[in-house]
Amino acid sequence: VSDLRSSALPGSLDVSRSMFDLRSPPHRFMKRYDSVSSVPSSSSSRKDSQGSNRSLDTITLSGDERDFGRLNVKLCYAPSVEQIWITVLHCKDLSWPSSCGENPRICVKGILTLPKQVHFKSSAKEGCSDIEFMETFVFAIKLQSLQAVRLVFKIQTQTPRKKTIGECSLALRELSSQESSHWLDLSPPSK
């Protein structure tokens, strides 16, 4: 079990210290971790320093609630040049249907849900449970426009055929010039 009070996190690439520091105000923790199916740390599960769930109670998951994996992204807004910086770091504990084959090529497609949507896509990597992307995308968009939209991510197989295997989204109302790190739980693709 990791000591969440430890200050030995500065060298870590995938942990936002404020997200896991339980001494910070709870409202700050909840706003930073805006995931599709997040569970407050005080209830049945808690994220450790690697972002994985450590169950504190027995939880029975139905078929719809199984773990599809998590996506780690960092966001930053540069007000002086009116640019949003989106860094796709990696997918963890990723799973896909057997119909996609053993090692499909996998990419992350991003969508900014502005009236005129902005799309971007990472390079395709060989499928495995942990995939590092480490790719940054920069767009010149006014902050006021971004604060009312969501950033949607779709995890897609490229081979043997294009298919969305999971998705997640994040509201951008908290966007600021301070880089923030987010772990987003993947859910099954919407119909």
N, C-alpha and C positions, 0 to 999 in steps of 0.2 A: 504494500500500500504506500503510495507516495505521500510525503508530508506536504500538504497544500500550503503550509505557512512558509515553506522554504523560499529563500530569495535566490536560490541557485538556478534560476531559470533564464537569465539574460542570454545565454548562448543557444537556447532552443529556438528552432526555426518555426515550430508549429504551435506554439503556446502563447496566447496573449495573457500576460500575468494578471491583469486586472480581472479577466474572466474567471480565473480559478482561485483568486485570493479571497477566501471566505470572510476576511476581515473588512472588505470594502462593503459599502451599503448594499443591501439586497436589491434595491430598485436598479442600481447600476448593473448588477449581474444579470438581472432578468432582461434589461433592455439590450445589453450587449449580445446576449445569446438568443437571437430571434430565429428559432428554428421551427420547422413545420410541426414537429411533435415533441417539443422539449418538455422535460420533467424538472421541476424545481429541485435543487440539490438537497433540500431538507426532506423530500419524500422518498420514493422507493428506489431511486438510483442516483448515482453521483459520477461525474466525469473525473477520471484521474488525469495526471499530467500528460498522458499520451492521447487523451480524448476518447478512451474506451469506457464503456459502461461497466461499473462494478455494482451488481445488484445487491441491495441491502435486504430486500424481501423477496419472497417467491412470487414471480409474475408469470401468469399463463398468457401466452401470445396466441391470438387467432391467426389464421393464414394471412390476413391483411396487415398484421402488425409485425411480421417477421423483419429481421434486420436486412435492409438492402444496402447498407454501407453508409459512409459519411463523406462529405466533401469539405475540404478546408480551403477557404479563400481569405484574402486580405483586401481591404478597401481603403482608399484614401482620396480626398478631394483637395486639389491645389487651387485655392481661390484666386491667386494672382493671375493664373492663366486659364481659369475656368475649365479645369480638366478633372475627370474622374479616372482614377487608376485602379484597375481590377486585376488582382493577381490570383490565378488558379494554382494552388500549391499541390494538393494531391487528394486522391480518393483512397479511403481506408475501408477495409472489410467489405470490399465490393463483391457482389454476387450477380449472376446473370442466368437466364433460362438455358437449359441444356440445348435448346434448339439453335442457340448462337454458336455452338461449337466449344471446344476446350479453351482455346486462346484467341478470341476475336480481337480485332483491332478496335480500340476504344478511344473516344474523344469526348470533350466537354463542350457543349454548345451553350452559349449565354445569350440572353435576350433582355434588353432594357425595355420595359413596357411603356414607352413614350407613345404619344399619338402616332408618330411615325417610328415604328419599332427599330431598335438598333440591335443587329445580330453580330455575334463573333463566335469563333470556333478555335479550340486548341488543336494542336497537331495530334494525330492518332498514335496511340501507344499500344504495345502488346498487352492483352488482357491478363491481369493477375489480381490478387486480392488487394494489394497495395500498389498504386500507380502514381509516380511522381510526374507532375506536369511542369511546374515552375515557370509559368508563362504569364506575362503582364500585358494587359490591353488598356490603351489610353484613348479616351474620347473627350472632345471639347464640347461640353454641355453646361448650360447655366445651372447653378445649384438649386434655384427655385423650381426648375423643371424636374430635377431628379428627386426632390423630397416627396413628391406625390406618387412616385412609381415604385415598382418592384423590379428586382433583378432575379430572373428565372434562370436556372441551370438545368440542362437536360444531359444525362449521361447516355451516349449513343454508341452502338456498335457500328463499325464501318464495313467489316467483313464478318461472315460471308455476305450479309446484306445489311442495309441501314435500318436500325431499329432502336427506339428509345427504351432503355432498360430501367431508368430511374430518374427522378427529378426532385428539385427542391427550389425554394425561393426565399428572398430576403427583402424586407422593406428598407428603403434608403432614407427614411426620414431622419435617422441619426447620423447621417454622413457628415464627416468633418475633416479638417486638415490633419488630424492625428490618425495615423494608420490603425485600423482595427482588424482583428483576426476573428473569423467565425467558423465554427464547426456546424455544418448543416446536415441533418438527417435526410437521407434519400427515401422517397416513397415511390410506390408503383406509379408508372406514367398514367396521367389522366386520360380517360377515353376521348 
